[in-house]
Amino acid sequence: MKFVLRYPLVAGTLVVLLAVLVLLFSGQEGIARAAASVYALAVAAYLAVGMARRLARGQFGIDILAVTAIVSTVLVGEYVASMIVVLMLAGGTALEDYAAGRAKGELTALLERVPQTAHRERNGSPAAGTHTAGTPAAGTPTESQHEDVAAADVEIGDILLVRPGEVVPLDGVLLSESGSFDESSLTGESLPVERSAGDGLMSGSLNGEAAVRMRVTARMEDSQYSRIVALVQEAADSKAPMVRLADRYAVPFTALAYVLGAVGWIISGSPERFAEVLVVATPCPLLIAAPVAFLGGMSRAAHSGVIVKYAGVLEQLSRIKTAAFDKTGTLTYGRPSLLRIRTAGPLAEDEVLQLAASAEQYSSHVLAASVVEAARNRALPFAAATEATEFATHGVRARFDGQDVVVGKPAFVAEWASGVVEAGLASGELAIYVGAGGKFVGALVMSDPIRKETRRTLADLKALGVRRTVMLTGDALATARHIADEAGLTDVRAECLPRDKVEAVRSLPDRPVMMVGDGVNDAPVLAVADVGIAMGARGSTAAGESADVVIILDDLSKVGTAVRIGQRTVQVALQSIWIGIGLSVALMLAAAAGYVPAIAGALSQELVDLATILNALRSLGPGRRGAASPVRSRESERQAPLPG
C-alpha cells in the first residue's frame, strides 16, 4: 500500500498491463487493445501537458520522445509495447528514487542520528570527575540521579550521562577518566577514538561500551553536530547545475531519434519501424544519470568528513586551478606556543605576559588564545578592562585602571606607545608586541609550526591539476615566507587586511579559485572565492556559513580529498550520460535496421536504465585503487591494536 500511494502511476500501469495480458490469453484481443490504447494515450496526454508547461517557460526537454513513442506505438498497433513504455517511464521515477536513496546514504544517516533527548544530572548529583568510566564506584551516578530532558533544553554547564552505545547529544568536555568514541559518521575515521578527562567531545559521536559523564559547552543549536546536520540538509535539498546537462543534448538527441526513425520508415516502407526506433530512444538514462552521480559524490564527501553544501560545488571543485590558503590555523596548527619573553623596561617577564593576556582575552584572534593560555599555564591573574577594542588583523587596545595596554603588530603598538623595538626572530618565529601607559614594555616570541600534512596536501593538489597555490595572511612577510618556503607555496601575500584578501582572490587570473580558511576574518574572502572551504573543526560559525564546503575535522588533507571527489563525481556523471546516449543510439540504429521489435526495444531500454544508474552509483566509491588518495592510504595504515 505504501508503494501504491507513493507511485500510483506504476501501480496503475501494472494493474492495466496485467488485465491486458489476461484479456489476451482469454481471446479478448479487441478489448485488450482498446484498454491498453486508451490508458497509454491518457498517460501520453498527461505527459504532454507537463511538457507544454515547460516549453511555455522556455525549457525544452527530451520527454517529447516519450510522448511520441507512446502515441506512435498505439497508432501502429503495438499496444503491448506502448504499455511497456509507460511502465518504463513510470518505473524510472521509482528507480531514480531507489538510486538516489543509495547515493544519499551517508547524508541520510547523519540526519537520522540527530539526538533528541539527554540524561541530565539532577541537583545534588556527584561532582565532576568522581568516577572512572565503566567502573562502579562510590559517587557513580545512578538512574535515579538523572532526568531525561529534550536535548534542546540542555544549558551550557549541565552535566550529562551518556550511556553505552548512545550518541553524544551536544558538544562538551569529558569528565570521566577516559572513554572510547566512534566518530566515523562525522570524520570518516573507522577506528574508535580514545578520549581522556578534559578532552572535548563532538556531538554526534557514538559512545563506546562504558557510560561516561560530560559537561556541556554549547547549546543544541550551536553544537557541532547540529551545524553539520543543517549543512547536510541544505546539501541534500540542492541541485547541481550539471544535473541539467541532459537538456544540453535534448535537441540533437531528439533530432537524431526522429531522423533515424524516419529513415527506417522510408527504407522499410513500414511505419512500425518509426515506432520501434522511438521506443528505444526514450530518455530515462539521460534524466537519471547526473542527479544520482552528484548525490553519490556528496555522500562520499560526507563519509570522508567533508560537507559539500551545494551539489554544484562539486563541479566547481573538479575544475579548480588556483588554491589560496590562510596561514594561521590552516597551513599551521593555529596553536602557537610561547618560546620566550623579551622585556623592555622595568616590568618582569610575567608582568608583561599578564598585561598582554588581560588585553588579549578580549580578542578573537587565534594568537590571542595562545597568549591567554600561556598566562593560565603560569597561573597569572587577569585584570578586567573598563574598555576594549579589537582592530582586525592588527591587535587589541584595552584600558585597565586608567592605563592603556596595546598588544599586536609592531606598527600598531607604535601608534600608541613609544620606543618600540622589533625583536630579532629566528626563522619560523613570530612576535607579539606589548605597550602599556604609552611606552613599549616587551614582546612575546612565539612559534606556530606547519601542519604535518601541509606539504603532502599541496603536492596532492598539484597532482590534481591545481596550477597555483597562494598564501593570504595578515602576518609579517618574513614569517609568511618561512611557512611558504617550508610548505612549497608558489605565491605569498603578507600583511593582508580582510579587504586585501578579498581583492587578492578577485584578481587571481587562473580560475576557478578555491580559498581555504578557518577564522572570522576569513568569512568575506571565503564568500567571494569560487569555492570557499572552511576548516570547521575549530573554525568560526561565520566562516562556516560563508563557505561552500566545510571540513568537519582538523585535517588539511581533506582539501585534496574534496577536489578529488569533485573530479571523480563529474567524471562518473559524464560517463553515465554518455553510456546512456551510446546504448540508446546503438539500439536506435538496430531498430531502424529492423532488428529490434517494439516490445523487445521497450524491455531493452530498461537494461539501459539499469546500466546507467549502476555506473552513476560508482561515485559512491573511492575510484580505482591506483588512483586512491595518498591521504586515505596513509589513514588506512593505522593498525588496530592486536587482540590481548
Protein Blocks (a to p, Z undefined) as FASTA:
>chain_A
ZZmmmmmmlmmmmmmmmmmmmmmmnopamlmmmmmmmmmmmmmmmmmmmmmmmmmnopac
fklmmmmmmmmmmmnopamlmmmmmmmmmmmmmmmmmmmmmmmmmmmmmmmmpcfbdcdd
dehiacehiacehiacehiacfklpccddfklpcehiacdddehiacfbgcddfbfbdcd
dfklmnopabdcdddehiacdehiacdfbdcddddfbdfklpmklmmmmmmmmmmmpccf
klmmmmmmmmmmmmmmmmmmmmmmmmnopaklmmmmmmmmpcklmmmmmmmmmmmmmmmm
mmnopacfbfklmmmmmmocbdcddfehplmnoiacdfbdcdedjbdfklmmmmmmmmmm
mpcbfklmmmmmmmmmnopacdddfbdcddehkbccddeehiacdeddfklmmmmpghia
cddddehiacddddeehiafbdcdddddddfklmmmmmmmmmnopabdcdddfbdfklmm
mmmmmnopabdcehiafklmmmmmmmpmbdcdddddfbfklmmmmmmpmbdcddfklmcf
klmmmpmbdcfbdcfklmmmmmmmmmmmmmmmmmmmmmmmmmmmmmmmmmmnopacfklm
mmmmmmmmmmmmmmmmmmmpgbjfklpcfklmmmmmpccddeZZ
